[in-house]
């Protein structure tokens, strides 16, 4: 389950995704006994906590001054993980996703990267399943247009 949470945070641009992933699992550990719904319920609960931590992270980042940008590619101590290589091979999909609106991007990341159901995403984002379906449809449509636009510009 942690690789999916880590992928979720990396796809959302979190600087220290590993630390935030650890925080999520430390937060849910004492609450595991109260989780119902089997594997699906646990997955929804984990991503609800992850989403809340992401919101907290973003709010904290807005209040914290940015001192210096860290570039892991220029760090001699850095060795790419399998996740980093996979994300790097996506060919700029992160840049394309960044051009979608926040809710569409969030739905697509939760549905595709985290592999959650529409109902689970609806619970996490506090929206109806119909609203999630609509956001997903519009997000995929916009993504398709952006990729087509990018392909035409490249040729």
C-alpha positions in Angstrom: 0.0 0.0 0.0 2.9 2.4 0.7 4.2 2.4 -2.9 0.7 3.7 -4.0 0.7 6.4 -1.3 4.3 7.4 -2.2 3.4 7.5 -5.9 0.4 9.7 -5.0 2.6 12.2 -3.2 5.3 12.2 -5.9 2.6 12.8 -8.6 1.3 15.7 -6.6 4.8 17.3 -6.4 5.6 16.8 -2.7 9.3 17.5 -2.1 9.8 14.8 0.6 7.3 12.2 -0.4 8.9 9.5 1.7 8.6 11.5 4.9 4.9 12.4 4.2 4.2 8.7 3.4 5.8 7.7 6.7 3.6 10.3 8.5 0.5 8.8 7.0 1.2 5.3 8.2 2.3 6.5 11.6 -1.1 8.4 11.8 -3.2 5.4 10.8 -1.4 2.8 12.9 -3.3 3.5 16.2 -6.6 3.7 14.3 -6.4 0.4 12.4 -8.6 -1.5 14.8 -11.5 0.9 14.0 -11.3 0.5 10.2 -14.1 -1.4 8.6 -14.9 -2.5 5.1 -12.0 -4.9 4.5 -9.2 -4.1 2.0 -11.4 -1.5 0.2 -12.2 0.3 3.5 -8.6 0.3 4.6 -7.5 1.7 1.2 -10.0 4.4 1.3 -9.0 5.3 4.9 -5.3 5.4 4.0 -5.9 7.7 1.1 -8.2 9.9 3.1 -5.4 10.4 5.6 -2.9 10.9 2.7 -5.2 13.5 1.1 -5.5 15.4 4.5 -1.7 15.3 4.9 -1.3 16.7 1.4 -3.6 19.6 2.2 -1.7 20.2 5.4 1.6 20.0 3.5 0.4 22.6 1.0 -0.9 25.0 3.6 2.4 24.7 5.6 4.4 25.3 2.3 2.5 28.5 1.6 3.5 29.9 5.0 7.1 28.7 5.0 9.6 30.7 3.0 11.4 28.8 0.2 15.1 29.0 1.0 16.8 27.1 -1.8 15.7 24.7 -4.5 17.2 21.2 -4.3 18.0 19.5 -7.6 18.5 15.8 -7.0 19.9 15.3 -10.5 22.9 17.5 -9.5 23.5 15.7 -6.2 26.4 13.3 -6.4 24.9 11.3 -3.5 21.6 10.7 -5.4 20.8 7.4 -7.1 17.5 7.1 -8.9 14.8 4.8 -7.5 12.6 2.7 -9.7 9.7 5.1 -9.1 11.9 8.1 -10.2 12.9 6.3 -13.4 9.3 5.4 -14.1 8.1 8.9 -13.5 11.0 10.3 -15.6 10.0 8.0 -18.5 6.5 9.4 -18.7 7.8 12.0 -21.1 6.5 15.2 -19.5 3.2 13.9 -18.3 3.7 15.8 -15.0 3.9 19.0 -16.9 0.8 18.2 -18.9 -1.1 17.2 -15.7 0.0 20.5 -14.2 -2.1 22.3 -16.9 -5.3 20.7 -15.7 -7.4 22.3 -13.0 -6.7 21.2 -9.4 -9.7 19.0 -9.0 -9.4 17.2 -12.3 -5.7 16.5 -11.6 -6.5 15.3 -8.1 -9.2 12.9 -9.4 -6.9 11.5 -12.1 -4.0 11.0 -9.7 -6.3 9.2 -7.2 -8.0 7.1 -9.8 -4.9 6.2 -11.9 -1.8 6.4 -9.6 -3.5 5.4 -6.4 -5.9 2.9 -8.2 -8.9 3.9 -6.2 -12.6 3.4 -7.2 -14.9 6.3 -8.0 -16.7 5.8 -4.6 -13.4 5.9 -2.7 -12.2 9.1 -4.5 -15.6 10.6 -3.8 -15.2 9.9 -0.1 -11.7 11.3 0.0 -12.6 14.5 -1.9 -16.0 14.9 -0.1 -17.9 14.9 -3.4 -20.6 12.7 -5.0 -19.6 9.8 -7.3 -21.3 11.6 -10.1 -19.2 14.7 -9.6 -16.0 12.5 -9.6 -17.1 10.8 -12.8 -17.6 14.2 -14.4 -14.3 15.5 -13.2 -12.6 12.4 -14.5 -14.3 12.6 -17.9 -13.4 16.3 -18.2 -9.9 15.8 -17.0 -9.2 12.9 -19.4 -10.8 15.0 -22.3 -8.6 18.0 -21.4 -5.5 15.7 -21.1 -6.3 14.2 -24.5 -6.5 17.7 -26.1 -3.2 18.8 -24.4 -1.4 15.7 -25.6 -2.8 16.0 -29.1 -1.8 19.7 -29.1 1.7 18.8 -27.9 2.0 16.1 -30.6 1.0 18.6 -33.3 3.5 21.2 -32.0 6.3 18.6 -32.1 5.7 17.6 -35.8 
